[in-house]
Amino acid sequence: MKVPVKWLKDYVNIDISAQELGDRLTLSGSKVEEVISSGDDIQNVVTAKIEEIKPHPDAEKLVVCQVNVGKEELIQIVTGANNMKEGDIVPAALHGSTLPGGVKIKKGKLRGIVSNGMMCSEEELGIAGEKEIHGLMILPKDTPIGKDIKEVLGLDNSVIDFEITSNRPDCLSVVGIARETAATLGIDYTMPNLDYKCSCESKITDSLKVEVRDDLCRRYAARGVKNVKIAPSPAWMQERLMEAGVRPINNVVDITNFVMLELGQPMHAFDAREITSNTIVVERAKDGEKFTTLDEIERDLTNDMLCIKDGERTVALAGIMGGLNSEVKEDTTSIIFECANFDGTNVRVSSKKLGLRTEASSRFEKDLDPNLVQMAIDRACNLINELEAGDVMEETIDVYTKKLEEHTLEVDSNWINKFLGTNISKEDMKQYLNRLELRTEIKEDTLVITVPTFRCDVNIKEDVAEEIARIYGYNNVPVTISNNASERGGKNRKQHLDDRVIEALIGSGLNQSISYSFFSPKVFDTILIPENSPLRKVVKIKNPLGEDYSIMRTTTLSSMMEALARNYSRNNEEARLFEMGKVYLPGDDELKLPEERNVITIGLYGNVDYLDLKGIVENVVDHLGIFGTSFTRESENPTFHPGKTANLYIKRDLVGTLGEIHPDVAENYGIDERCYIAELNLDLLYNHSNLNKMYKPLPKFPAVSRDIAMLVDDSILVQEIEDIIIKQGGKMVEKVKLFDVYKGKQIPEGKKSIAYSILYRLENKTLTDEEVNKVHDKIVRTIENKLGAQLR
């Protein structure tokens, strides 16, 4: 919201610069977006009187002037202008001054004569516009000498642009900002004059009725004006409207806009001739109803939109815009002022449906104070009197059934100091709150606060503490540490585990990637997900950016494949990526939020194979201190290669899948390389993680090593062999290491040679060969019997 400082000064005495005012208001909680000052680029230019003009001794076209700039001594300026005479008052740019465009003026010599500045034209001051200017700017004879030219010409106008949050509709007005300014600076402010005279004996209640048929209208007031004289509004009103970004139209419309900007309450003026039924009805529109608004656009209405009607005919969209069929025209002689209060949510929804957001709707949608209505309609009538724009009729129609009342809060002043970490006296607290019109009394240590209806955001003790803190000065609140340990900063368990996972993956040579959590329904076909797969049950986005971003993802495989494809298309020879993200799994109940499951996804291509991927996964598992993992063959997942894929289990929990992507999927993404991906449930990994490190002393007794080599069917998994070794060896087996897998000419077809090194040790004694051989033979026999292995 743009607030002209000159307009603000009508209500509060401001003796600081606009920039300083913006800074002070920012520190007190009113966020300033920008301070726009029109004359900032003009510095050290003053009004000056030419006391003497003499020809330049060495130049025909130059003259030497003695100029009075309000100081005891005259200064000398050389100029080539010829439209001035002695006694004229002109703008003079002194030594060290600045003009528009960054022009610097310094003392110098012109053909050997010292010149201490420059006398200026309108063009040099940047105010000439499009007209051609010849010579200096001659100011009126009564212009005071030595004054800043910006002040004299009104070039020091400043506008402060505020960002008003949705909880402070009271600040969506010049008076609201004036109240904040007065509280910030510790001074008083004045309200606009609301007094008016009814110069017409007619009563509006004799010629008009108002029926409010819907609770979406909380209050509706109407007042009439006869003998209206439509004309341009005065210059001062037009200036304030334009500085605030509103285009002047005529005196009546400008009054409604002026009141809206001044007090924050939108108003509307109807041409009384167009209200033919003499009855204004506030009710909802009919489905499919057509209505042309003031911007001459026909709009389709629905039955959830509140309308203002002339009997059965709609004449305005409540809180949004009036209709073309009842606008004030040049020959209008009678008007009806409408001032009302509407439900903010309904105005917001209706405005969005229609694609029509106005100055009025942007205020109503924040839920204005219904008690503003009386003040605004009184101010409009006051301006009608002041501008002599018509005769105000007697009486007011005001439908206000559920009046909004002030409420009271009681807050312990000691609690406020403890909460803020301050030592503010209760008397100062009272003063700060009273400056904000939060009327406060002190009962022992308790602040009893009467909250006015325009402060709908002050409802709990924390709100009161905030009001005190911002007027006391956020910059004055000391830095303190909370006494509550749970509120102190630090990473939680998940964040620590995230760090360990990232550390493990980066240490494995991977780079982190980030992708969107939503994608296209076409993705499921690209990664070969069957039609009956539960992964196709998705959360749909109601207002998507497009079809490609219309659903929430249930798998991260497509996101990783897109990242790999992007690298491949840019001729990167290899890519090693990981992503920590979420998938969104809807439940059976659509009213409940979907499950947000944390997932870690690893993607590789280029000079890698399945064992590289498996090693990275094992590195992550090791960093999380997880035990009891196992890998089982997976051949049913259509996205992966059926012979080069495994599922990762931790005890009985399926954590995820890793393996080579199916060649058809890789082809769908335009990749000719073999791609390897792991998609793991990060939540399950964290559930099984154990970061407690246990001390284990170095072994006191020696170990015994035995090797075993065997022929097994090619279909036998090494995991099955290792499980037998560990189970049959019991506590005596300390370590099992696979050191050879061979297929070749010496090995029968369909077989493979596998060799292990087994380390045996006990913590409490030295093992004998007999003890080791007994356990080793047991392992060998079990492998032979269960897996059909042949020792080599």
SETI-28102 format. One line per field, with one value per residue (C-alpha): residue in one letter; y, z, x. Coordinates in steps of 0.5 Angstrom, whole numbers, plus 500, padded with zeros to 3 digits. Example, Ala and Ser with C-alpha at 12.3 -4.5 7.8 and 13.67 -1.06 7.14 Angstrom:
REM residues 2
kolro (A S)
v (491 498)
w (516 514)
u (525 527)
END
This chain:
REM residues 792
kolro (M K V P V K W L K D Y V N I D I S A Q E L G D R L T L S G S K V E E V I S S G D D I Q N V V T A K I E E I K P H P D A E K L V V C Q V N V G K E E L I Q I V T G A N N M K E G D I V P A A L H G S T L P G G V K I K K G K L R G I V S N G M M C S E E E L G I A G E K E I H G L M I L P K D T P I G K D I K E V L G L D N S V I D F E I T S N R P D C L S V V G I A R E T A A T L G I D Y T M P N L D Y K C S C E S K I T D S L K V E V R D D L C R R Y A A R G V K N V K I A P S P A W M Q E R L M E A G V R P I N N V V D I T N F V M L E L G Q P M H A F D A R E I T S N T I V V E R A K D G E K F T T L D E I E R D L T N D M L C I K D G E R T V A L A G I M G G L N S E V K E D T T S I I F E C A N F D G T N V R V S S K K L G L R T E A S S R F E K D L D P N L V Q M A I D R A C N L I N E L E A G D V M E E T I D V Y T K K L E E H T L E V D S N W I N K F L G T N I S K E D M K Q Y L N R L E L R T E I K E D T L V I T V P T F R C D V N I K E D V A E E I A R I Y G Y N N V P V T I S N N A S E R G G K N R K Q H L D D R V I E A L I G S G L N Q S I S Y S F F S P K V F D T I L I P E N S P L R K V V K I K N P L G E D Y S I M R T T T L S S M M E A L A R N Y S R N N E E A R L F E M G K V Y L P G D D E L K L P E E R N V I T I G L Y G N V D Y L D L K G I V E N V V D H L G I F G T S F T R E S E N P T F H P G K T A N L Y I K R D L V G T L G E I H P D V A E N Y G I D E R C Y I A E L N L D L L Y N H S N L N K M Y K P L P K F P A V S R D I A M L V D D S I L V Q E I E D I I I K Q G G K M V E K V K L F D V Y K G K Q I P E G K K S I A Y S I L Y R L E N K T L T D E E V N K V H D K I V R T I E N K L G A Q L R)
v (500 507 512 519 523 529 526 523 530 532 527 527 532 529 533 527 525 520 515 516 515 509 506 508 505 498 498 498 493 496 493 498 496 502 510 514 521 525 530 526 527 535 537 544 548 554 560 566 574 577 583 586 584 586 584 579 583 577 574 577 572 571 576 576 576 578 573 574 566 569 570 576 576 575 570 571 566 567 565 565 566 573 572 575 582 585 583 577 571 564 557 557 551 552 549 542 541 535 536 530 525 526 532 535 543 545 552 554 559 561 565 567 569 565 562 559 555 555 559 553 553 548 543 543 542 536 539 542 536 536 543 547 552 558 561 561 559 566 565 569 576 574 567 567 567 562 556 549 549 542 545 552 548 542 537 534 529 522 516 510 503 499 491 490 483 480 480 488 491 497 499 499 506 513 514 507 508 515 511 507 513 517 511 510 517 518 524 525 524 527 524 527 531 527 533 534 538 535 541 537 536 530 523 517 512 515 513 507 501 496 488 484 477 473 473 474 482 484 491 495 503 507 515 520 526 530 536 533 537 532 536 535 534 539 539 537 531 529 530 525 520 520 519 513 510 512 515 521 521 526 529 524 517 521 522 514 513 518 515 508 510 515 510 503 502 501 505 505 511 509 513 514 514 507 504 504 499 504 497 495 487 484 477 471 471 466 460 462 470 475 481 487 490 498 495 493 486 481 476 469 469 463 462 463 470 476 481 488 488 493 489 483 486 486 493 491 485 485 488 487 492 496 495 499 499 504 508 515 519 526 528 525 529 524 519 513 512 505 503 496 490 483 476 477 469 470 476 473 466 470 475 469 466 472 474 481 483 491 496 494 487 487 490 486 480 481 482 489 492 493 499 503 503 509 513 512 514 521 522 522 527 531 532 533 539 541 540 543 537 536 536 531 528 527 520 514 507 502 494 492 486 483 489 487 489 491 485 485 482 481 480 479 485 480 475 480 481 474 472 478 478 485 489 494 498 496 504 504 498 502 508 504 500 507 510 504 505 499 502 500 500 497 493 491 487 486 490 490 492 494 492 496 492 495 491 484 481 482 476 473 475 473 479 484 482 483 490 492 490 493 500 499 497 490 493 495 488 484 477 472 464 461 457 451 446 444 450 451 450 444 438 433 425 425 431 428 421 426 428 421 419 425 424 417 418 424 420 415 420 422 429 431 432 435 434 436 432 432 429 427 421 419 417 410 408 410 406 400 400 396 398 395 397 401 406 409 411 418 425 429 437 441 447 444 448 443 436 435 437 434 429 428 422 415 413 417 412 417 423 420 417 424 427 421 423 430 428 423 428 433 428 427 420 418 421 419 422 421 425 425 426 424 420 421 415 416 412 409 415 421 426 424 427 422 418 422 417 419 416 416 415 413 413 411 410 410 405 402 395 392 391 399 400 395 397 404 402 398 404 408 402 402 409 408 403 398 390 384 386 381 382 377 376 381 379 381 389 391 397 393 388 381 378 384 386 385 387 390 387 389 383 382 389 390 397 398 395 396 394 395 399 395 396 398 404 406 407 411 416 416 413 407 406 401 405 403 405 404 406 406 407 412 412 404 405 411 406 401 405 405 410 408 406 400 399 392 390 387 380 376 370 368 367 360 361 356 357 353 353 349 348 350 352 358 360 359 366 368 370 363 360 366 365 357 359 364 360 353 357 360 364 361 365 372 374 371 374 372 372 369 367 364 361 359 353 349 350 346 350 352 352 357 356 360 361 363 365 364 366 363 365 365 371 366 361 359 354 347 345 339 344 348 342 340 346 347 340 341 348 344 338 343 347 340 337 344 347 341 344 340 341 343)
w (500 498 503 501 507 505 506 513 515 515 521 525 526 523 523 521 513 510 510 517 518 514 518 525 522 520 527 530 526 520 514 509 502 499 500 494 494 488 489 492 486 487 493 495 490 493 491 490 488 482 485 480 472 469 462 462 460 455 452 449 450 458 464 471 476 484 487 494 497 504 507 508 502 495 491 484 478 471 466 458 460 457 460 467 470 476 482 479 484 480 483 484 484 489 489 491 489 485 479 476 472 477 474 479 480 482 483 477 472 465 461 467 471 478 478 484 482 476 476 473 468 469 464 469 475 471 471 464 461 454 453 450 455 454 459 467 471 474 481 483 487 493 494 500 499 501 501 498 491 493 498 494 488 492 489 496 496 498 498 503 500 506 506 510 513 513 521 520 516 521 517 510 511 512 518 521 519 522 528 528 526 532 537 534 535 542 539 538 532 530 526 520 521 521 522 517 516 512 508 505 508 505 509 505 509 506 499 500 504 505 506 508 507 508 514 509 510 517 516 511 511 506 506 500 497 493 488 486 482 478 477 478 485 487 486 493 493 486 488 494 490 484 489 493 486 484 478 479 476 479 485 488 486 488 495 496 494 498 504 503 503 508 513 510 509 502 499 493 490 486 481 485 478 477 484 481 486 491 495 496 497 499 497 493 486 482 478 471 472 468 470 467 472 472 467 462 462 463 468 470 477 482 488 493 491 495 491 492 488 486 487 483 479 481 481 485 487 494 496 489 484 482 476 470 470 476 475 477 470 469 469 476 481 486 489 494 499 500 506 508 511 508 510 508 506 501 498 497 494 489 487 485 482 477 476 479 485 487 492 495 495 498 504 505 504 511 515 516 523 522 526 521 517 521 521 513 511 516 513 506 507 511 504 500 505 504 496 496 491 494 499 504 506 513 517 515 514 518 518 524 528 531 533 534 541 545 549 555 556 563 563 568 567 570 565 559 562 563 556 553 557 559 565 563 568 568 568 561 559 560 556 550 550 550 545 540 543 547 553 559 567 572 578 582 577 572 566 564 557 553 546 540 535 529 533 531 532 539 543 547 552 547 542 548 549 542 542 548 545 538 541 546 540 538 538 545 547 550 547 552 552 554 560 557 555 549 546 545 538 536 531 532 531 524 522 525 521 515 516 516 510 506 509 507 500 498 501 496 490 489 488 491 487 488 484 484 489 483 476 470 470 464 468 470 463 462 468 466 472 471 471 477 481 488 486 481 487 487 490 485 485 485 481 478 474 468 466 467 475 476 481 487 486 489 487 486 480 475 478 478 471 469 473 469 463 463 465 459 454 456 454 461 461 468 473 480 484 490 492 499 498 500 496 498 499 500 504 504 507 502 508 511 509 505 508 507 507 507 501 499 492 489 481 477 470 466 468 474 475 481 486 486 487 493 496 496 500 505 506 508 512 516 517 521 525 522 523 521 513 508 500 496 489 486 479 479 479 472 472 474 470 473 473 476 482 489 495 502 508 515 519 517 514 506 506 498 492 488 481 474 471 465 458 456 461 460 452 454 457 451 455 452 458 463 469 476 482 489 492 500 505 509 515 516 516 521 525 525 526 532 533 540 539 544 546 544 547 542 542 547 543 536 530 525 518 513 506 502 495 492 485 486 481 478 481 488 491 495 501 502 503 508 512 512 514 520 523 523 525 531 536 533 526 527 519 513 506 499 495 489 484 477 471 465 461 467 470 468 464 469 475 478 483 489 495 502 507 514 520 527 534 541 546 552 549 544 539 537 530 533 535 528 524 527 526 519 517 520 515 509 510 511 504 501 503 502 496 493 493 491 494 490)
u (500 503 502 504 508 504 498 500 502 495 494 501 506 512 519 524 525 521 527 528 521 521 527 523 517 520 523 517 514 511 515 517 518 521 521 520 522 521 527 532 537 537 541 544 540 537 533 537 536 540 542 547 548 555 558 563 570 572 566 560 555 556 554 557 552 552 547 544 543 540 547 551 556 554 556 558 556 557 552 550 542 539 532 533 534 536 531 529 529 532 534 541 546 551 558 558 550 547 542 538 542 547 550 555 556 563 566 570 572 569 573 578 572 570 563 561 555 550 543 538 532 526 530 536 531 528 521 520 516 516 515 521 525 529 533 533 527 524 520 515 517 515 519 523 531 535 530 531 528 525 521 519 517 514 519 520 514 515 511 512 510 508 507 501 500 493 493 493 487 487 494 491 489 493 490 492 499 498 496 503 507 504 506 513 515 511 507 499 495 489 483 479 473 467 462 457 451 444 442 436 430 428 429 433 428 422 425 429 429 435 434 440 438 445 449 455 453 455 453 450 449 446 446 443 445 441 443 449 454 459 465 473 475 480 487 489 485 487 494 493 489 495 500 497 496 489 486 482 475 470 468 463 467 474 470 469 476 479 475 477 485 484 480 481 473 471 465 461 456 450 446 440 436 438 435 428 425 427 429 437 437 443 443 447 447 443 447 449 447 450 453 457 462 464 470 465 466 461 462 458 456 455 450 456 457 454 451 447 441 436 430 431 437 444 447 454 458 459 466 469 466 460 456 456 448 448 455 455 455 456 448 447 444 442 447 446 452 453 458 458 462 462 465 472 473 467 470 477 474 469 474 479 473 472 479 477 482 480 483 476 476 484 481 475 478 482 476 475 472 464 465 469 462 459 466 467 460 460 467 464 458 463 467 461 460 467 467 460 458 451 446 446 439 437 438 442 439 444 443 447 444 450 455 462 464 471 474 478 485 489 496 501 507 512 510 511 518 520 517 521 527 527 526 520 516 509 508 512 508 501 504 506 499 496 500 497 490 490 487 490 489 494 491 497 502 496 495 488 487 481 482 478 475 480 485 482 489 490 487 492 498 503 500 500 508 509 506 510 516 515 514 519 524 526 533 533 530 537 539 538 538 532 531 527 532 527 527 535 538 541 540 535 536 534 538 544 542 541 548 551 548 550 557 557 554 559 565 563 564 556 553 547 541 534 528 520 516 510 511 506 502 505 511 508 508 515 518 514 509 503 496 494 500 499 504 499 494 496 495 492 494 488 491 497 502 501 500 507 506 499 500 505 510 509 516 523 525 523 526 533 532 531 537 541 538 539 547 547 544 550 555 557 561 559 554 554 548 543 537 534 527 519 514 507 502 495 491 484 481 481 480 486 493 497 503 510 515 523 527 534 535 542 543 549 552 558 564 560 556 552 557 559 552 551 558 555 549 553 557 551 548 555 555 548 551 546 546 542 542 541 540 535 534 528 526 519 520 518 523 529 533 530 537 541 536 536 532 535 532 534 532 524 523 524 528 528 531 537 540 540 535 531 534 527 526 533 531 525 529 534 540 544 549 547 544 544 539 537 531 531 526 530 525 526 534 533 529 534 540 545 550 552 559 561 569 572 579 584 584 588 588 590 586 586 584 581 580 574 573 567 563 556 550 550 543 546 547 553 548 546 553 555 548 550 558 555 550 554 560 557 561 567 567 570 570 568 571 569 576 574 568 570 567 571 573 575 569 562 557 552 557 561 567 567 572 572 577 574 577 576 577 575 575 577 582 586 583 586 586 581 576 577 577 570 567 570 568 560 560 563 558 552 554 554 548 543 546 549 556 563 569 575)
END
